[in-house]
Amino acid sequence: MISIFSAMLEFISEAVPEHTISIIGIAGLLFASFTSLFSVVNPLAAMPLFLSLTDRFSEKERIQTAKKATFYMFGILITFLLIGTYILSFFGISLAGIRIAGGLIIMRAAYSMLNPETGGKKLTDEDTAAAMEKEDVSFSPLALPLLSGPGSIAVVIGFATQATNPGDYLINAASIVLVVIITYGILRLAPFSARYIGPAGLNVMTRLMGFIALAISVQFILSGISRYFGIGVIGV
């Protein structure tokens, strides 16, 4: 996805001032990273489980749970953005390998979103039942694995492998912050939104996010293959 914006910048580089190109580049990277992460996190699909797990809570407790869950989510994602590549290097995992593996993980999640009635779940029935008995569900299972599971972590590590300077890290961190803020807003308004969106509307939006996530997963895999064989750079 980021490669598309790179091609656009190259096309208009001779027609606009340099500082304008820089602004467009920043906006393009922010948009690409935000849409990639948001589609995989898919907080809209998390609403029903969030409401189910917090059904016994008061309104104040539900808001506090949403706030803590998104705070933990931010901590997990920003940590993997900053040190994820170092962890992989420690275990001797190549960037090409992590992109292909991340693409496969995202593809599995995307397939589940494209088939919300029959697809897989981020939480098993046993995990959901166990969570019902917990007093605090903000970290597990809400933050991990519901909101910041393997798919979103793979996307964030993909950001890190693509970053070439501190500015790229700042832009990707900004996209994480935006996704976290929007996720909190969605969970905060979940009781109100669920009544108006309904199961049918939720399925449509989940399928849309699934299609975007599927495209991202394919791009991750192609990028990993191209890097491994040295046949060009296909950005994500």
Residue pairs with C-beta under 8 A, 6 or more apart in sequence:
1 32
1 35
1 36
1 215
1 216
1 219
1 235
1 236
2 28
2 29
2 32
2 33
2 162
2 235
2 236
3 233
3 234
3 235
3 236
4 32
5 25
5 28
5 29
5 31
5 32
6 235
8 24
8 28
9 21
9 24
9 25
9 28
12 21
12 24
13 21
16 24
26 167
26 171
29 168
29 171
29 172
30 171
30 174
30 175
33 159
33 171
33 172
33 175
34 175
34 178
34 179
35 212
36 155
36 158
36 212
36 216
36 236
37 77
37 152
37 155
37 156
37 175
37 176
37 179
38 179
38 182
38 209
39 209
39 210
39 212
39 213
39 216
40 106
40 109
40 110
40 151
40 152
40 155
40 209
40 213
40 216
41 73
41 147
41 148
41 152
41 179
41 183
42 113
42 206
42 209
42 210
42 213
43 147
43 182
43 183
43 186
43 187
44 186
44 197
44 202
44 205
44 206
44 209
45 113
45 116
45 202
45 205
45 206
45 209
46 142
46 146
46 147
46 183
46 186
46 187
47 186
47 187
47 190
47 193
47 194
47 202
48 194
48 202
49 123
49 128
49 146
50 66
50 69
50 142
50 146
50 187
50 190
51 190
51 191
51 194
52 128
52 132
53 128
53 131
53 132
53 137
53 141
53 142
54 61
54 62
54 65
54 137
57 65
62 191
63 188
65 136
65 137
65 138
65 142
66 184
66 187
66 188
66 190
67 184
68 136
68 138
68 139
68 143
69 137
69 138
69 139
69 142
69 143
69 147
69 187
70 143
70 147
70 180
70 181
70 183
70 184
70 187
72 138
72 139
72 142
72 143
72 144
72 148
73 143
73 144
73 147
73 148
73 180
73 183
74 176
74 177
74 180
76 143
76 144
76 148
76 153
77 148
77 152
77 153
77 156
77 176
77 180
78 173
78 176
80 153
80 156
80 157
80 160
81 156
81 157
81 159
81 160
81 169
81 172
81 173
81 176
82 160
82 169
84 153
84 156
84 157
84 160
85 95
85 157
85 160
85 161
88 95
88 98
88 157
94 228
95 161
95 224
95 227
96 224
96 225
96 227
96 228
97 224
97 228
98 154
98 157
98 158
98 161
98 224
99 158
99 161
99 220
99 221
99 223
99 224
99 227
99 236
100 220
100 221
100 224
100 225
100 228
101 154
102 154
102 155
102 157
102 158
102 217
102 220
103 154
103 216
103 217
103 218
103 219
103 220
103 221
103 223
103 224
104 217
104 221
105 150
105 151
105 154
105 217
106 151
106 154
106 155
106 213
106 214
106 216
106 217
106 220
107 213
107 214
107 217
107 218
107 221
108 120
108 151
109 122
109 149
109 150
109 151
109 213
110 210
110 211
110 213
110 214
110 216
110 217
111 119
111 120
111 210
111 214
112 119
112 120
112 121
112 122
112 210
113 119
113 206
113 207
113 209
113 210
113 213
114 207
114 210
114 211
114 214
116 202
116 203
116 206
116 207
116 210
117 203
122 141
122 145
122 146
122 149
123 131
123 141
123 145
123 146
127 141
128 141
131 137
131 140
131 141
134 140
147 183
151 213
154 220
155 216
156 172
156 176
158 220
158 236
159 168
159 172
159 175
160 169
160 172
162 168
162 235
162 236
163 169
163 172
186 193
194 202
197 205
216 236
219 234
219 236
220 236
222 234
223 233
223 234
223 235
223 236
225 231
226 232
226 233
226 234
227 233
